[in-house]
Amino acid sequence: MASVRLWFAGAIFCCWAPGMFGQEPTLVVDGKPLVTARPATRIGNELFLPLAPIARALGAELAAGPNQTIRIRRADGATVVYDGRTGEIRAGSVMVGQVGDYPRVRIAGDLEQILFPLSGIVPLLGVAARRDDVKNLLYLDSIPNGGAVAVTSAGFRL
């Protein structure tokens, strides 16, 4: 009888455990839920997101360039380039951002497979990011003219 109770307790734990532990947030881009083939993934202290589906949802065009670069043409017409060798994000000659953990970003082959840190997605795509911890949602909202804005949060480190 004790072994049946133990088995039952183990089965309940296995069913409820995924919901009890830190599941990464669901993405909402410009007010619309975004379902992606690759989920948001926490690597170290940074949240990495699938770059290509987010860029498309924002109306941006994405292309891989030479020497570990990614070129983004935003919906507002601005062209921004990420340099994977240095982590710099530039709009023309102006540096608009820097990816601190750039060695973890792998630019090889299929752009659909690239996971990009949230701290880099903000300046790269010209979005504001905020998290709703109660609903476990991560909102990415377009900023008019792709203006630079600080990452915001309420009790959450992005």
BADREN-458579 format. One record per residue (C-alpha): residue in three letters; x, y, z; residue number from 1. Coordinates in steps of 0.05 Angstrom, whole numbers, plus 5000, padded with zeros to 4 digits. Layout:
N
<r><r>ALA</r><px>X</px><py>Y</py><pz>Z</pz><k>NUM</k></r>
...
//
This chain:
158
<r><r>MET</r><px>5000</px><py>5000</py><pz>5000</pz><k>1</k></r>
<r><r>ALA</r><px>5058</px><py>5048</py><pz>5017</pz><k>2</k></r>
<r><r>SER</r><px>5090</px><py>5035</py><pz>4949</pz><k>3</k></r>
<r><r>VAL</r><px>5024</px><py>5052</py><pz>4914</pz><k>4</k></r>
<r><r>ARG</r><px>5020</px><py>5118</py><pz>4952</pz><k>5</k></r>
<r><r>LEU</r><px>5093</px><py>5133</py><pz>4936</pz><k>6</k></r>
<r><r>TRP</r><px>5081</px><py>5118</py><pz>4862</pz><k>7</k></r>
<r><r>PHE</r><px>5018</px><py>5162</py><pz>4862</pz><k>8</k></r>
<r><r>ALA</r><px>5056</px><py>5219</py><pz>4895</pz><k>9</k></r>
<r><r>GLY</r><px>5112</px><py>5213</py><pz>4844</pz><k>10</k></r>
<r><r>ALA</r><px>5063</px><py>5214</py><pz>4786</pz><k>11</k></r>
<r><r>ILE</r><px>5029</px><py>5277</py><pz>4813</pz><k>12</k></r>
<r><r>PHE</r><px>5096</px><py>5311</py><pz>4823</pz><k>13</k></r>
<r><r>CYS</r><px>5118</px><py>5294</py><pz>4752</pz><k>14</k></r>
<r><r>CYS</r><px>5053</px><py>5323</py><pz>4724</pz><k>15</k></r>
<r><r>TRP</r><px>5055</px><py>5387</py><pz>4765</pz><k>16</k></r>
<r><r>ALA</r><px>5131</px><py>5399</py><pz>4767</pz><k>17</k></r>
<r><r>PRO</r><px>5137</px><py>5434</py><pz>4699</pz><k>18</k></r>
<r><r>GLY</r><px>5087</px><py>5486</py><pz>4722</pz><k>19</k></r>
<r><r>MET</r><px>5121</px><py>5496</py><pz>4789</pz><k>20</k></r>
<r><r>PHE</r><px>5189</px><py>5513</py><pz>4763</pz><k>21</k></r>
<r><r>GLY</r><px>5212</px><py>5573</py><pz>4720</pz><k>22</k></r>
<r><r>GLN</r><px>5180</px><py>5567</py><pz>4652</pz><k>23</k></r>
<r><r>GLU</r><px>5203</px><py>5620</py><pz>4603</pz><k>24</k></r>
<r><r>PRO</r><px>5152</px><py>5672</py><pz>4583</pz><k>25</k></r>
<r><r>THR</r><px>5104</px><py>5671</py><pz>4524</pz><k>26</k></r>
<r><r>LEU</r><px>5120</px><py>5725</py><pz>4472</pz><k>27</k></r>
<r><r>VAL</r><px>5071</px><py>5779</py><pz>4454</pz><k>28</k></r>
<r><r>VAL</r><px>5094</px><py>5823</py><pz>4396</pz><k>29</k></r>
<r><r>ASP</r><px>5056</px><py>5888</py><pz>4383</pz><k>30</k></r>
<r><r>GLY</r><px>4997</px><py>5861</py><pz>4422</pz><k>31</k></r>
<r><r>LYS</r><px>4993</px><py>5793</py><pz>4386</pz><k>32</k></r>
<r><r>PRO</r><px>5017</px><py>5727</py><pz>4416</pz><k>33</k></r>
<r><r>LEU</r><px>5075</px><py>5698</py><pz>4376</pz><k>34</k></r>
<r><r>VAL</r><px>5083</px><py>5623</py><pz>4371</pz><k>35</k></r>
<r><r>THR</r><px>5154</px><py>5603</py><pz>4351</pz><k>36</k></r>
<r><r>ALA</r><px>5187</px><py>5537</py><pz>4335</pz><k>37</k></r>
<r><r>ARG</r><px>5242</px><py>5553</py><pz>4386</pz><k>38</k></r>
<r><r>PRO</r><px>5220</px><py>5578</py><pz>4454</pz><k>39</k></r>
<r><r>ALA</r><px>5252</px><py>5633</py><pz>4494</pz><k>40</k></r>
<r><r>THR</r><px>5312</px><py>5603</py><pz>4530</pz><k>41</k></r>
<r><r>ARG</r><px>5350</px><py>5628</py><pz>4591</pz><k>42</k></r>
<r><r>ILE</r><px>5426</px><py>5621</py><pz>4582</pz><k>43</k></r>
<r><r>GLY</r><px>5463</px><py>5646</py><pz>4643</pz><k>44</k></r>
<r><r>ASN</r><px>5430</px><py>5710</py><pz>4665</pz><k>45</k></r>
<r><r>GLU</r><px>5404</px><py>5729</py><pz>4596</pz><k>46</k></r>
<r><r>LEU</r><px>5339</px><py>5710</py><pz>4561</pz><k>47</k></r>
<r><r>PHE</r><px>5351</px><py>5689</py><pz>4489</pz><k>48</k></r>
<r><r>LEU</r><px>5294</px><py>5695</py><pz>4439</pz><k>49</k></r>
<r><r>PRO</r><px>5284</px><py>5669</py><pz>4368</pz><k>50</k></r>
<r><r>LEU</r><px>5305</px><py>5729</py><pz>4325</pz><k>51</k></r>
<r><r>ALA</r><px>5275</px><py>5714</py><pz>4257</pz><k>52</k></r>
<r><r>PRO</r><px>5202</px><py>5703</py><pz>4278</pz><k>53</k></r>
<r><r>ILE</r><px>5203</px><py>5766</py><pz>4321</pz><k>54</k></r>
<r><r>ALA</r><px>5234</px><py>5807</py><pz>4264</pz><k>55</k></r>
<r><r>ARG</r><px>5180</px><py>5783</py><pz>4216</pz><k>56</k></r>
<r><r>ALA</r><px>5125</px><py>5797</py><pz>4265</pz><k>57</k></r>
<r><r>LEU</r><px>5151</px><py>5869</py><pz>4269</pz><k>58</k></r>
<r><r>GLY</r><px>5153</px><py>5876</py><pz>4193</pz><k>59</k></r>
<r><r>ALA</r><px>5229</px><py>5874</py><pz>4190</pz><k>60</k></r>
<r><r>GLU</r><px>5273</px><py>5839</py><pz>4139</pz><k>61</k></r>
<r><r>LEU</r><px>5331</px><py>5797</py><pz>4164</pz><k>62</k></r>
<r><r>ALA</r><px>5393</px><py>5776</py><pz>4125</pz><k>63</k></r>
<r><r>ALA</r><px>5459</px><py>5744</py><pz>4144</pz><k>64</k></r>
<r><r>GLY</r><px>5520</px><py>5781</py><pz>4120</pz><k>65</k></r>
<r><r>PRO</r><px>5594</px><py>5765</py><pz>4116</pz><k>66</k></r>
<r><r>ASN</r><px>5638</px><py>5759</py><pz>4177</pz><k>67</k></r>
<r><r>GLN</r><px>5585</px><py>5739</py><pz>4228</pz><k>68</k></r>
<r><r>THR</r><px>5538</px><py>5798</py><pz>4214</pz><k>69</k></r>
<r><r>ILE</r><px>5463</px><py>5804</py><pz>4213</pz><k>70</k></r>
<r><r>ARG</r><px>5430</px><py>5860</py><pz>4174</pz><k>71</k></r>
<r><r>ILE</r><px>5360</px><py>5883</py><pz>4194</pz><k>72</k></r>
<r><r>ARG</r><px>5316</px><py>5929</py><pz>4154</pz><k>73</k></r>
<r><r>ARG</r><px>5263</px><py>5952</py><pz>4202</pz><k>74</k></r>
<r><r>ALA</r><px>5192</px><py>5968</py><pz>4182</pz><k>75</k></r>
<r><r>ASP</r><px>5208</px><py>6042</py><pz>4193</pz><k>76</k></r>
<r><r>GLY</r><px>5262</px><py>6037</py><pz>4139</pz><k>77</k></r>
<r><r>ALA</r><px>5322</px><py>6040</py><pz>4185</pz><k>78</k></r>
<r><r>THR</r><px>5379</px><py>5991</py><pz>4171</pz><k>79</k></r>
<r><r>VAL</r><px>5414</px><py>5963</py><pz>4232</pz><k>80</k></r>
<r><r>VAL</r><px>5474</px><py>5915</py><pz>4231</pz><k>81</k></r>
<r><r>TYR</r><px>5496</px><py>5867</py><pz>4286</pz><k>82</k></r>
<r><r>ASP</r><px>5570</px><py>5848</py><pz>4285</pz><k>83</k></r>
<r><r>GLY</r><px>5579</px><py>5780</py><pz>4316</pz><k>84</k></r>
<r><r>ARG</r><px>5654</px><py>5789</py><pz>4323</pz><k>85</k></r>
<r><r>THR</r><px>5647</px><py>5849</py><pz>4371</pz><k>86</k></r>
<r><r>GLY</r><px>5574</px><py>5848</py><pz>4394</pz><k>87</k></r>
<r><r>GLU</r><px>5563</px><py>5918</py><pz>4367</pz><k>88</k></r>
<r><r>ILE</r><px>5496</px><py>5939</py><pz>4339</pz><k>89</k></r>
<r><r>ARG</r><px>5502</px><py>5998</py><pz>4290</pz><k>90</k></r>
<r><r>ALA</r><px>5455</px><py>6042</py><pz>4251</pz><k>91</k></r>
<r><r>GLY</r><px>5503</px><py>6069</py><pz>4199</pz><k>92</k></r>
<r><r>SER</r><px>5565</px><py>6092</py><pz>4237</pz><k>93</k></r>
<r><r>VAL</r><px>5527</px><py>6103</py><pz>4302</pz><k>94</k></r>
<r><r>MET</r><px>5531</px><py>6047</py><pz>4354</pz><k>95</k></r>
<r><r>VAL</r><px>5460</px><py>6039</py><pz>4381</pz><k>96</k></r>
<r><r>GLY</r><px>5474</px><py>5978</py><pz>4425</pz><k>97</k></r>
<r><r>GLN</r><px>5523</px><py>5926</py><pz>4448</pz><k>98</k></r>
<r><r>VAL</r><px>5510</px><py>5853</py><pz>4463</pz><k>99</k></r>
<r><r>GLY</r><px>5552</px><py>5836</py><pz>4524</pz><k>100</k></r>
<r><r>ASP</r><px>5546</px><py>5761</py><pz>4516</pz><k>101</k></r>
<r><r>TYR</r><px>5559</px><py>5762</py><pz>4441</pz><k>102</k></r>
<r><r>PRO</r><px>5602</px><py>5698</py><pz>4439</pz><k>103</k></r>
<r><r>ARG</r><px>5539</px><py>5658</py><pz>4455</pz><k>104</k></r>
<r><r>VAL</r><px>5504</px><py>5683</py><pz>4391</pz><k>105</k></r>
<r><r>ARG</r><px>5519</px><py>5635</py><pz>4335</pz><k>106</k></r>
<r><r>ILE</r><px>5507</px><py>5660</py><pz>4264</pz><k>107</k></r>
<r><r>ALA</r><px>5513</px><py>5599</py><pz>4220</pz><k>108</k></r>
<r><r>GLY</r><px>5467</px><py>5571</py><pz>4168</pz><k>109</k></r>
<r><r>ASP</r><px>5392</px><py>5578</py><pz>4180</pz><k>110</k></r>
<r><r>LEU</r><px>5371</px><py>5646</py><pz>4207</pz><k>111</k></r>
<r><r>GLU</r><px>5309</px><py>5613</py><pz>4236</pz><k>112</k></r>
<r><r>GLN</r><px>5352</px><py>5578</py><pz>4287</pz><k>113</k></r>
<r><r>ILE</r><px>5386</px><py>5640</py><pz>4316</pz><k>114</k></r>
<r><r>LEU</r><px>5371</px><py>5655</py><pz>4388</pz><k>115</k></r>
<r><r>PHE</r><px>5388</px><py>5727</py><pz>4405</pz><k>116</k></r>
<r><r>PRO</r><px>5393</px><py>5760</py><pz>4474</pz><k>117</k></r>
<r><r>LEU</r><px>5335</px><py>5804</py><pz>4494</pz><k>118</k></r>
<r><r>SER</r><px>5384</px><py>5860</py><pz>4512</pz><k>119</k></r>
<r><r>GLY</r><px>5405</px><py>5860</py><pz>4439</pz><k>120</k></r>
<r><r>ILE</r><px>5336</px><py>5852</py><pz>4409</pz><k>121</k></r>
<r><r>VAL</r><px>5314</px><py>5918</py><pz>4440</pz><k>122</k></r>
<r><r>PRO</r><px>5363</px><py>5963</py><pz>4401</pz><k>123</k></r>
<r><r>LEU</r><px>5367</px><py>5917</py><pz>4340</pz><k>124</k></r>
<r><r>LEU</r><px>5293</px><py>5917</py><pz>4326</pz><k>125</k></r>
<r><r>GLY</r><px>5275</px><py>5983</py><pz>4360</pz><k>126</k></r>
<r><r>VAL</r><px>5226</px><py>5955</py><pz>4411</pz><k>127</k></r>
<r><r>ALA</r><px>5208</px><py>5965</py><pz>4483</pz><k>128</k></r>
<r><r>ALA</r><px>5207</px><py>5903</py><pz>4527</pz><k>129</k></r>
<r><r>ARG</r><px>5166</px><py>5891</py><pz>4589</pz><k>130</k></r>
<r><r>ARG</r><px>5149</px><py>5829</py><pz>4628</pz><k>131</k></r>
<r><r>ASP</r><px>5084</px><py>5810</py><pz>4663</pz><k>132</k></r>
<r><r>ASP</r><px>5106</px><py>5760</py><pz>4716</pz><k>133</k></r>
<r><r>VAL</r><px>5035</px><py>5745</py><pz>4738</pz><k>134</k></r>
<r><r>LYS</r><px>5014</px><py>5721</py><pz>4668</pz><k>135</k></r>
<r><r>ASN</r><px>5085</px><py>5699</py><pz>4648</pz><k>136</k></r>
<r><r>LEU</r><px>5085</px><py>5742</py><pz>4586</pz><k>137</k></r>
<r><r>LEU</r><px>5141</px><py>5781</py><pz>4552</pz><k>138</k></r>
<r><r>TYR</r><px>5116</px><py>5841</py><pz>4512</pz><k>139</k></r>
<r><r>LEU</r><px>5157</px><py>5869</py><pz>4455</pz><k>140</k></r>
<r><r>ASP</r><px>5125</px><py>5933</py><pz>4428</pz><k>141</k></r>
<r><r>SER</r><px>5148</px><py>5974</py><pz>4369</pz><k>142</k></r>
<r><r>ILE</r><px>5173</px><py>6044</py><pz>4384</pz><k>143</k></r>
<r><r>PRO</r><px>5155</px><py>6099</py><pz>4334</pz><k>144</k></r>
<r><r>ASN</r><px>5215</px><py>6112</py><pz>4290</pz><k>145</k></r>
<r><r>GLY</r><px>5253</px><py>6056</py><pz>4325</pz><k>146</k></r>
<r><r>GLY</r><px>5274</px><py>6104</py><pz>4380</pz><k>147</k></r>
<r><r>ALA</r><px>5321</px><py>6079</py><pz>4433</pz><k>148</k></r>
<r><r>VAL</r><px>5288</px><py>6063</py><pz>4499</pz><k>149</k></r>
<r><r>ALA</r><px>5310</px><py>6029</py><pz>4562</pz><k>150</k></r>
<r><r>VAL</r><px>5288</px><py>5959</py><pz>4577</pz><k>151</k></r>
<r><r>THR</r><px>5233</px><py>5963</py><pz>4629</pz><k>152</k></r>
<r><r>SER</r><px>5211</px><py>5914</py><pz>4682</pz><k>153</k></r>
<r><r>ALA</r><px>5172</px><py>5908</py><pz>4746</pz><k>154</k></r>
<r><r>GLY</r><px>5213</px><py>5867</py><pz>4794</pz><k>155</k></r>
<r><r>PHE</r><px>5246</px><py>5826</py><pz>4739</pz><k>156</k></r>
<r><r>ARG</r><px>5316</px><py>5829</py><pz>4712</pz><k>157</k></r>
<r><r>LEU</r><px>5315</px><py>5826</py><pz>4636</pz><k>158</k></r>
//
